[in-house]
Each structure stands twice: as structure tokens, then as C-alpha cells.
Amino acid sequence: MLETRIVRDMTSVDHEVNGMVSGGCVNEHIYLFAKDEELTLRLAAEAGVQPYRITEKGLWESLMSKFTKNSDDRIEQLESLGLTKQMVESLEGEIQDGKIVLVCDKT
């Protein structure tokens, strides 16, 4: 079962993560998505959750990713968690608006 939360600002991430943990989520199964990859990595480290990203890319993939949108990677990642296409589109819209998305896989 998946649980999602939309966080409006960086200062609320810890509060939302604690709420998810209280609700039965495990930190190792909580994934954080933000518009910027560096922000994602920093916030995830501070909150003790996973920065959900595609596995390390080779040189060619890294070069090509400079010409593609980050949103394409995020959409692929959100879909890989099992979210519906409609939910993925909704969450990606929130991320584009500068919000932070937390997804917990309770399985």
C-alpha cells in the first residue's frame, strides 16, 4: 500500500516524515521527491529518508540528461513505485509548483 504526502515547505518535511512513521511507515521505505536533485538529496539526508532517483548513469546518459527534463526521470520513478498515471501527473504538478512529495511503500 502506498501513502503520499505533499509538503508545502522544507521546514515541514521532518513533521510529515514523523507522521508517516507514526502511521506505520519505515524510514527506508519513504521516498522524497523535489524539483531540484540537490535539494532532494539534502532534504532526504536531513529527514533520514530515501532520495528516490534513477540508479547512477553512465557518461552518455549523464550528458543526455542535460538535454532532457528532470520531470521525465521523476515521472518514471513515481510510476515505478506503482502509482497510477493520474496520481503521477498530479504529484508531478505539485513538484513543479515547488512542493515536496513524500511517498511511502508500506509493503
Secondary structure as GFF3:
##gff-version 3
##sequence-region A 1 107
A	DSSP	beta_strand	2	7	.	.	.	ID=ss1
A	DSSP	three_ten_helix	10	12	.	.	.	ID=ss2
A	DSSP	alpha_helix	13	22	.	.	.	ID=ss3
A	DSSP	three_ten_helix	27	29	.	.	.	ID=ss4
A	DSSP	beta_strand	30	33	.	.	.	ID=ss5
A	DSSP	alpha_helix	37	47	.	.	.	ID=ss6
A	DSSP	beta_strand	50	51	.	.	.	ID=ss7
A	DSSP	alpha_helix	59	65	.	.	.	ID=ss8
A	DSSP	alpha_helix	70	80	.	.	.	ID=ss9
A	DSSP	alpha_helix	85	96	.	.	.	ID=ss10
A	DSSP	beta_strand	100	105	.	.	.	ID=ss11
###
